Every structure is written in structure tokens, then in C-alpha cells.
Amino acid sequence: MPTYEVHYFDTSGRADLQRMLLEVAGASYTNVFLNWRTTWPTVKETTAFGVVPKLTVVESDGSRKDLYETSAIEAYLAESLDLMPGPTAFERAEALSVLSALAELEDKVRPTLWLRTLDERKAGHAKYCTETVPKYLKYQERFVRGDWYFGDKLTVTDLKLYQLYLWYEDMYSSYDQNPFKVLAADFPKLNKIIATLDKGKAGEYARKRRNFGKNRWIAKDWKFGRK
Ligand SMILES: N[C@@H](CCC(=O)N[C@@H](CS)C(=O)NCC(=O)O)C(=O)O
């Protein structure tokens, strides 16, 4: 069994699902934290595309290889840790399609995070929660084929959904506005997946090893900030 290193900043961000996959599969991994001002400028020049996360795979003979780009790392870990559906390449590609659609929904909120005034951010988040999220989740709810997205097997798609839910908890729980909860009646299958994961290893990861306490949501300002 290889071991893994997740190279990223000391926040959940784009490494969240990768760490969750490793935790749920019981794989051995370490977080290698980068510091934006001290280590990152030098490390940046050593990376494939100038950005992280980077996943380092350390084989049992000590050899190492590096993988970049969030979606590629997630797909690789899902394959390697038996968190892809099957039995054919088609179902695996379907899983990637679910990940792509959920990542698109996640990306839709990013511009709002950088809006300059409090009123702009509040309005941006309100529109996102009430208009954008329901539009996307309607189709996600239809896709679910059993207790999990792909029937009776837990896959990376379920964990991606849970990771998105956790991000909404970070941002919206202090105002009781997590759309998964506000719109619970519209998304029973999605909420069932979330509730099941919350009780298991993914929930334990979320409660004990996900929040590094540095980059936190500042509710009164509707934005993330450093401690
Ligand atoms: N397309 C990349 C984007 C990664 C990305 O934007 N990473 C940010 C942190 S979330 C980063 O490395 N920023 C540092 C920089 O741009 O110098 C992916 O999906 O992994």
C-alpha cells in the first residue's frame, strides 16, 4: 500500500475532498502545509502548473510521484481507494460527470467571496442560495439511484456532495441558511446521503481533522478571514 502526502495550505479548500477520501478509505497520509508568504513562493516554481493541491504518492520502495489538479487527484484517489462505481468505464465516467456538475455549482459561489462590500456579498450569497443552488440540486436529486448515488456502493460522488454540504455549513449555518437544510423537503435523497455520511468516518473527519482553525468564516462580514 502506498502512503500519500497532501500538499496544500492549512485550510480545507480544494484539498478537502482528497483528505476525506483518504480518511474514509483508511489510507495513510500526511498533510504538508504551505505558507502563503514563506514557503509558497519557492514551492510554486517547482509545481507542474503553478498551483496546489499536489498529491505525492510514496510507494513502498520509497519512490515518489506527484500529481496535480484537483479533479485529477480526486479521480485517481477514487480509483485507487475503491471509491468509484462500476463495473465498467461508463459508470466511472458517470461518476466524473456528477463530480463535474457539483464542482461547477461550487465554483459559482467563488466570485461572491471576493465582492468588495458587505451588501454586495450578502446579496450575492442570497442569490446563490435561493436561485443557483436549487437549480443544480434538482438534477442531482434525480440522479441518485439508491441509498448512495450509485445504488448500494459508497463512491466519491457521495463524498463530494458531503464536502459541498460542509462548505455550506461553514458559510451559512450561523444564519440558518444552509440550502440543504432550508430546502430539505425538496432534496430527501441528497439529505439522506449527507446524514449517513455525517454519522460515519466522513463525519468524524469533518469534526476532528478538517478545520485547521486559521481560515474561518467571519459571519458578521460574510467572508472568510485569517485568525
Ligand atoms: N485548477 C487548479 C486550481 C488550483 C488553485 O487555484 N489553487 C490555489 C489555491 S486554492 C493556488 O494554488 N493558489 C496559489 C497561486 O495561485 O499562487 C485545481 O483545480 O487544482
Ligand as a Chemical Component Dictionary entry (heavy atoms), coordinates in Angstrom:
data_LIG
# 
_chem_comp.id                   LIG 
_chem_comp.type                 NON-POLYMER 
_chem_comp.pdbx_formal_charge   0 
_chem_comp.three_letter_code    LIG 
# 
loop_
_chem_comp_atom.comp_id 
_chem_comp_atom.atom_id 
_chem_comp_atom.alt_atom_id 
_chem_comp_atom.type_symbol 
_chem_comp_atom.charge 
_chem_comp_atom.model_Cartn_x 
_chem_comp_atom.model_Cartn_y 
_chem_comp_atom.model_Cartn_z 
_chem_comp_atom.pdbx_ordinal 
LIG N1  N1  N 0 -7.023 24.302 -11.496 1  
LIG C1  C1  C 0 -6.411 24.124 -10.195 2  
LIG C2  C2  C 0 -6.633 25.384 -9.370  3  
LIG C3  C3  C 0 -5.859 25.321 -8.067  4  
LIG C4  C4  C 0 -5.778 26.656 -7.364  5  
LIG O1  O1  O 0 -6.349 27.692 -7.801  6  
LIG N2  N2  N 0 -5.052 26.640 -6.255  7  
LIG C5  C5  C 0 -4.838 27.842 -5.486  8  
LIG C6  C6  C 0 -5.216 27.586 -4.032  9  
LIG S1  S1  S 0 -6.933 27.161 -3.891  10 
LIG C7  C7  C 0 -3.361 28.192 -5.511  11 
LIG O2  O2  O 0 -2.521 27.329 -5.586  12 
LIG N3  N3  N 0 -3.070 29.483 -5.436  13 
LIG C8  C8  C 0 -1.718 29.947 -5.348  14 
LIG C9  C9  C 0 -1.281 30.756 -6.516  15 
LIG O3  O3  O 0 -2.070 30.937 -7.482  16 
LIG O4  O4  O 0 -0.149 31.236 -6.493  17 
LIG C10 C10 C 0 -7.005 22.889 -9.500  18 
LIG O5  O5  O 0 -8.145 22.550 -9.792  19 
LIG O6  O6  O 0 -6.305 22.264 -8.697  20 
# 
loop_
_chem_comp_bond.comp_id 
_chem_comp_bond.atom_id_1 
_chem_comp_bond.atom_id_2 
_chem_comp_bond.value_order 
_chem_comp_bond.pdbx_ordinal 
LIG N1  C1  SING 1  
LIG C1  C2  SING 2  
LIG C1  C10 SING 3  
LIG C2  C3  SING 4  
LIG C3  C4  SING 5  
LIG C4  O1  DOUB 6  
LIG C4  N2  SING 7  
LIG N2  C5  SING 8  
LIG C5  C6  SING 9  
LIG C5  C7  SING 10 
LIG C6  S1  SING 11 
LIG C7  O2  DOUB 12 
LIG C7  N3  SING 13 
LIG N3  C8  SING 14 
LIG C8  C9  SING 15 
LIG C9  O3  DOUB 16 
LIG C9  O4  SING 17 
LIG C10 O5  DOUB 18 
LIG C10 O6  SING 19 
# 
